[in-house]
Amino acid sequence: MTEPIIHLPNGHVRVRQTAGVLQARGLRYATAQRFRPPTAIAPWQGVLDATHRGAACPQVPYRFAFVTGPVMDGMTYDEDRLTVTVTAPVPDGRARPVMVWFHGGAYISGSGEHG
């Protein structure tokens, strides 16, 4: 596993690379206060570390954990969590698929960090 730095429009990001796959976790795409429209994030200085799970939105205890297992164990929670996890093949000059994990949960539980 390596941790290359890639350039995004708003700044540099440290990602994980394993077996030909890049993964950036907890990437903020906007910010918003509760029940307010989102606003774009400002460019940042330095290198943003996207190698670890981001926080999930606050939520009640998951009532189906007895079926799915403890999917939310170890998660931290934060009100302002407009983030994604992006998984993609290492660039090789060809068009490739990209997986993007948004917060889901159907108003029950979840985060953008289960990828």
N, C-alpha and C positions, 0 to 999 in steps of 0.2 A: 504494500500500500504506500502510495506517495500522496503528497499534498501540494499539487501545483497551484499557481496563482493565475487566474484568468481575468481578462478585462471585460467589464460590462459597461453599458452607457453611463452609469452613475459612479463607477469606481472599480477598484481591484477587489477580487474575492478569492480567498483560499478555499479550495474544494478537496474532496477525497477522490483518489483514483485507485480503483481496484479492478484487476482483470479486464482492462480495456473499457471500463465504465467510469464516468465522472459523476459525482453526486454533490450537489450544493443543498444544504439543509437550512431551514429557517430563514430563507431570503425574504426580506420585507419588500413588498411591491407597492404599498401605500400605507398611510396612517389615518386613523379616524377616532374620534371620540364616540362614545356610545350613541347610537341613533343619529349620527351626523354623517354627511357625505364624506367619502374618503378624499384625501389629497395625496398627490404624488410625493414620493420621498425626494429629499434633496441629495445631490451628489455628496459623497463622503471622501475624506482624506484618509490616506493609509490603506491598510488591507483589512477587509471585513472577513472574519473567520466564519465560514459556513460548513464546518466539519462536524458539528454536533447538533443534536436535536434542538429545535426551537421550542418555545413555550406553546401551550394550547390555550384556547379561550376558557375562562372560568366556566365550570359546569357542575351540575349535581353529580353525586356518585353514580357510576354506570350501573344500571339495574340489570343488565344482561351479562355481566362479567362471569356469571356461573356457566354461561354457554360459550362465550368467546375467549375466556381467559382474561387476565389482568392487562388489557391493551393500554390502559392509561397509567399503569404503575410507573413511577419514576418521572412522570411529566411535571414540569413546572407550569404555572398558569399566569396569564397576563391579559388584561382587558384589551389592549391594543395589539392584536396578533394577525394583521393582514400579511401573512407570509405563505410561501410555497416551498416545497422541496422539489428540486429538478434533478432527474436522472437521465443521462445521455451517453452514447458511445463517445469515446475519445475521437475528436475530429480527424478525419482521414481524407478530406476533400470530396467525399460523396455525401449525398443527402441521406440522413439517418433519422429514425424515429426518436422522439424525446418524450419522456413521461413526466408529467407535472402533477404533484399531489397537493390539492387544495383542501382546506378544512371542510370536512363533511359532517357526518354524524346525524343527519335527519332530526336535528333538535334533541337528540338523545345523548350522544357523546361523540368524541372524535377530535382530530386535529389534522393539520397538513403534514404531520411527521410520522406517518406509518409506512413510508416508502423505503 
